[in-house]
Amino acid sequence: LNVSALDVSKFAIYPNPSKDIINITNTNNILVNQVEVYDLSGKLILTKSFNNEIDVQINTETLYEGTYLLHLKTNEGICVKKFIKE
């Protein structure tokens, strides 16, 4: 399996820290297919699929306070970003 890692600077997530919604944007028009949220132990917490969208949102209301990793899956590869839930 050959999966390319994307440069994390291509995506912005805000607000970070977040209380209820995370916005994910990019300026390179990279199409997002899926976002997976993992806790720091590596457990998959949430998966949300998208239809090749440039800007997406993730609802974080049901997550506990703490630090999480977002795995952004695109046609060009995967980017991992960290966010904090307040």
N, C-alpha and C positions, 0 to 999 in steps of 0.2 A: 504494500500500500504506500503510495507516494503522495504525501500531503504537504503542500507548501505552507510555510509560516509567513504570514503577512506582517509587515512593519506596523507596530502598535501605534505609531504616530499618524497612520492613515485614518484612524477612527477616534472620535471624541465621544465621551460619555459624560452626561450632566443631568441633574446635579449630582455631585459626588462629594460628600456623602448624600444619600437619598433617604427619603422617608416613605415614598409610595410609588413613584414612577421614575424610571431611568430612560433618558433619551439617548439614542445611539445614532450618530451622524458621521458622514465622511465626505470629503471634498473631491474624492477621486471617482465618484459615481460607481463604487463597488457595490454589487448587488448582494444583499444578505438573504440567505436561504433559511438559516436556522440559528437560534441563539440558545445555548445551554448554560445554565447557572450551576456552578459547583461550589460546595463549601471548601474550606481549606484542608479538610481531610480527604478530599477527592470524591466525595459523594455527590452524585447528580441530584440536584434539588428541583430543577425546573427546566422544561424544554418548551420552546415556542417556535413554530415554523412560520415562515414568511414566503411570499410569492415574489422573490427577487426584488426586494425593496431597498432603496438607498438609505432612507431614514426610518428607524423603527423605534418602538417603545416597549419596555418591559415593566409590568406591574410588579412591584416588590412589597406590596402591603402584607402579604402572608409570610414573608421571610422574617426570621428572628434577627435581632441586632447582631452585627458582626461583619466580617470581611468575606467577600465572595469573588469568584473568578467567572468572568463571562467568556465563553468560547463562541466567537462569531464565525459561523461557517458560511463561506461564500464560494462562488465558482472559481475564484482565484486562489483560495487557500483558507487557512484558519488563523484568526487573530485572537489572542487572549489578553483581556483587560481586567484589572482589579477594580472593585468598587466596595464601598462601605455602606451598610444599611444601618440607619440610626433608629 
